[in-house]
Amino acid sequence: MKKITIILMGLFILCNGAVSFSEDTDETTALEEDRESAPYISGGIGSDERDAMSANAKNYNLKIVFATKGKAYLADIAVQIKDARGKAVLDAVSEGPWFFTNLSPGKYTVTATMKEEALGQMVDIHRSGQSVQYFFWAE
């Protein structure tokens, strides 16, 4: 009886170890997929949030601003950035009027969509400095 208990406990430990390993593997895969996208931050609702983002802006080489033609800031803007070959490098939704991302040097197409109205612009990212793009929608 003691031998059967030890065998069963060993099997239990092995099975749990395999399950844990499998879960860790899945999490690692998800993290790797997240790393393929360009890093970004978004927000800027309220002056305190914009001040905090401005302090961190030097870490990003592209700033995008979303507003109406009357200069009212906008949020919940879908952002898609594609490289020169048409490969999507970022798909996100901006939580506020400011959107910062860090891209490799090169030419990109930025598409911003608000309520099914898409606007597109080309941007050239250089090795140094920050490019700024403005998207304005009718009020």
Summary of the structure (lengths in Angstrom):
residues: 139
radius of gyration: 22.7
end to end distance: 79.1
largest distance: 81.6
contacts: 362
relative contact order: 0.18
helix: 35%
strand: 40%
